[in-house]
Amino acid sequence: MRQPSKHPSNTGFTLIEVLVTLVIFSIGLLGLAGLQANSMINNHNAYLKSQATLMANDMAERMRANIAGVSDNEYDNINGTPLDPGCITVGCTPAQMADYDAFEWNTTLAQELPSGTGTVVGNGVDFTITVRWDERRNSAAGPAGPANVAPVGTGCDPANTADLKCIILSVTLL
């Protein structure tokens, strides 16, 4: 028969072992929560970029649909949201259609993108369509002033974290 030992062996976990395990487990869960949060932010930013790309292509298609307005230089300098010409139900001239396109496009940009704005600059044949939005929601304001000069922090510089994000599409029509 076996004799009981004078020193009982330790069985099970000590309180310190359990606490260390809980700390390690908690740090792991915090790391996973951080990864999940970053994943959601990056996913939303990708969505905004996709929307901006669709909106830039939308304006290009609007211009292709109104070649008479393009020929009359009606799309050469769209900056900001003009008033709705109110002609869509009764028939628009090419100039009114260009105004309506700019109105509808910039209204949609403002609804779909945070601080979303768009500009079209061209010479009757070659156009640059720019869509800007405030991805970080840090109150960057976008270009303003004469000749579409951008103030500091709104020139679409990817290295500047205070800058607006931009999609720039170059289109040749006619």
Secondary structure by P-SEA (a helix, b strand, c coil): ccccccccccccccaaaaaaaaaaaaaaaaaaaaaaaaaaaaaaaaaaaaaaaaaaaaaaaaaaacaaaaaacccccccccccccccccccccaaaaaaaaaaaaaaaaaaccccccccccccccbbbbbbbbcccccccccccccccccccccccccccccbbbbbbbbbbcc
